[in-house]
Amino acid sequence: MSILVTTAYLPPASYMAEVLRTDEVVIEVIETYQKQTLRNHCAIYGPNGRQNLSIPVVKVNGNHTRTKDIRISEHQPWQRIHWRSITTAYNNSPFFLYYQDLLAPLYEKKINFLVDWNMELLILMLRILKVERQISLTTSYETSPEGIMDLRWKFNQDNNVIPANFQRYTQVFESRHGFISGLSVIDLVFNLGPEANDYICTTN
């Protein structure tokens, strides 16, 4: 089975659950770009609770820009800001030291296009989860594609608040703010380590 999904910045565990269920992932890039979605947003668990990280982008053709043409803005040091936020959020998690050397170099690498950045992170997350998947990009836009499970709608909510039927697991700041669901897959990776894959696969 193949699935069609939007591009996503460090997507939530529910997104990754769909990826792990399939053999082939097709990422929509011909659509007109939609702002304030997980295309350039992710959510982590910081000291003050849910924290949204947003990549600044440039719509080169205004509101008619296709997702594949969205460029990452160079007008602010967002990579340094995001990595500092991630470090603050997960430095005390059980597996941060184990995985940080895989993730940190990407936050020092210049990548011009949002789709390319998201793809590198997705491939890295699959590597960490010890999963191989065939990933491709769309070459045309189809409103109702045939022969593929269209999940573009499922991951289109603002602020990454995406419901998932996951069991609770221990989070770094849970004693302060309780359990928070719908976070980026890195919340699972840093807190559960090698068990993250099995955890994701238990969702309905």
ZAVO-56763 format. One line per 5 residues: number of its first residue (from 1); their letters; for each residue x, y, z of C-alpha. Coordinates in steps of 0.05 Angstrom, whole numbers, plus 5000, padded with zeros to 4 digits. Example, Ala and Ser with C-alpha at 12.3 -4.5 7.8 and 13.67 -1.06 7.14 Angstrom:
! residues 2
1	as	5246/4910/5156  5273/4979/5143
This chain:
! residues 204
1	msilv	5000/5000/5000  5023/5071/4985  5003/5134/5022  5002/5207/5000  5020/5257/5054
6	ttayl	5041/5329/5059  5113/5347/5074  5125/5358/5148  5177/5388/5194  5196/5335/5246
11	ppasy	5125/5306/5241  5083/5281/5299  5083/5208/5319  5015/5198/5286  5045/5218/5219
16	maevl	5103/5170/5229  5054/5115/5248  5023/5120/5179  5092/5119/5147  5110/5056/5185
21	rtdev	5046/5021/5163  5062/5027/5089  5115/5007/5040  5116/5070/4998  5108/5143/5018
26	vievi	5091/5197/4966  5099/5268/4990  5054/5322/4960  5096/5381/4934  5056/5407/4875
31	etyqk	4999/5434/4919  4993/5508/4933  5031/5519/4998  4989/5525/5061  5017/5565/5118
36	qtlrn	5009/5552/5192  5012/5476/5184  5061/5421/5200  5094/5435/5133  5139/5485/5170
41	hcaiy	5117/5475/5243  5131/5423/5295  5113/5418/5369  5160/5398/5425  5153/5393/5501
46	gpngr	5192/5450/5533  5198/5474/5605  5134/5515/5597  5094/5461/5563  5078/5454/5489
51	qnlsi	5125/5495/5447  5115/5506/5373  5176/5514/5328  5165/5549/5261  5212/5552/5202
56	pvvkv	5210/5621/5168  5195/5613/5094  5193/5654/5031  5135/5645/4982  5171/5664/4918
61	ngnht	5106/5668/4878  5063/5697/4933  5001/5659/4954  5005/5617/4891  5072/5586/4908
66	rtkdi	5076/5511/4903  5104/5474/4963  5164/5450/4923  5184/5522/4910  5180/5546/4982
71	riseh	5248/5572/5003  5274/5577/5074  5285/5648/5096  5356/5668/5114  5336/5731/5151
76	qpwqr	5338/5700/5221  5380/5648/5256  5322/5599/5262  5366/5537/5262  5405/5560/5322
81	ihwrs	5341/5580/5357  5307/5514/5343  5367/5472/5364  5373/5512/5428  5300/5500/5442
86	ittay	5306/5426/5428  5367/5421/5473  5332/5457/5530  5271/5412/5522  5307/5345/5518
91	nnspf	5376/5352/5548  5353/5313/5609  5315/5260/5570  5342/5189/5573  5366/5186/5500
96	flyyq	5384/5257/5481  5459/5246/5487  5452/5182/5446  5418/5216/5386  5441/5289/5389
101	dllap	5502/5277/5345  5457/5252/5290  5410/5311/5292  5455/5370/5311  5494/5372/5245
106	lyekk	5431/5385/5205  5419/5448/5246  5485/5475/5220  5474/5456/5148  5448/5506/5097
111	inflv	5388/5479/5058  5351/5526/5012  5284/5492/5003  5234/5471/5056  5218/5405/5022
116	dwnme	5292/5386/5021  5300/5403/5094  5239/5363/5115  5262/5304/5072  5330/5301/5105
121	llilm	5297/5300/5174  5247/5247/5153  5301/5202/5127  5340/5212/5192  5279/5195/5234
126	lrilk	5269/5131/5194  5342/5114/5204  5335/5124/5279  5272/5081/5279  5310/5028/5238
131	verqi	5260/5030/5182  5269/5034/5107  5215/5063/5063  5211/5082/4990  5198/5157/4988
136	sltts	5180/5198/4926  5152/5267/4910  5091/5282/4868  5101/5308/4798  5030/5333/4787
141	yetsp	4971/5352/4831  4911/5307/4834  4849/5325/4874  4826/5252/4880  4885/5207/4865
146	egimd	4871/5134/4850  4909/5073/4875  4938/5108/4935  4913/5125/5005  4905/5200/5007
151	lrwkf	4923/5225/5077  4938/5297/5059  4876/5320/5096  4894/5282/5159  4956/5323/5175
156	nqdnn	4930/5391/5158  4911/5417/5226  4942/5481/5253  4996/5478/5306  5006/5403/5299
161	vipan	4951/5387/5348  4937/5320/5317  4900/5268/5358  4932/5200/5365  4912/5138/5405
166	fqryt	4978/5130/5439  4989/5107/5510  5022/5153/5559  5097/5150/5566  5145/5188/5611
171	qvfes	5161/5259/5587  5215/5304/5616  5169/5358/5643  5108/5315/5655  5110/5330/5730
176	rhgfi	5099/5404/5714  5047/5403/5658  5022/5331/5652  5025/5287/5591  5022/5323/5524
181	sglsv	5003/5285/5461  5010/5304/5388  5083/5324/5393  5140/5314/5344  5168/5245/5337
186	idlvf	5232/5270/5369  5194/5272/5435  5186/5197/5429  5257/5186/5405  5290/5224/5461
191	nlgpe	5246/5194/5515  5239/5122/5491  5301/5111/5448  5301/5043/5413  5230/5029/5439
196	andyi	5201/5087/5399  5189/5043/5337  5149/4991/5376  5111/5046/5411  5091/5079/5346
201	cttn	5068/5013/5316  5020/5001/5373  4975/5059/5354  4908/5044/5321
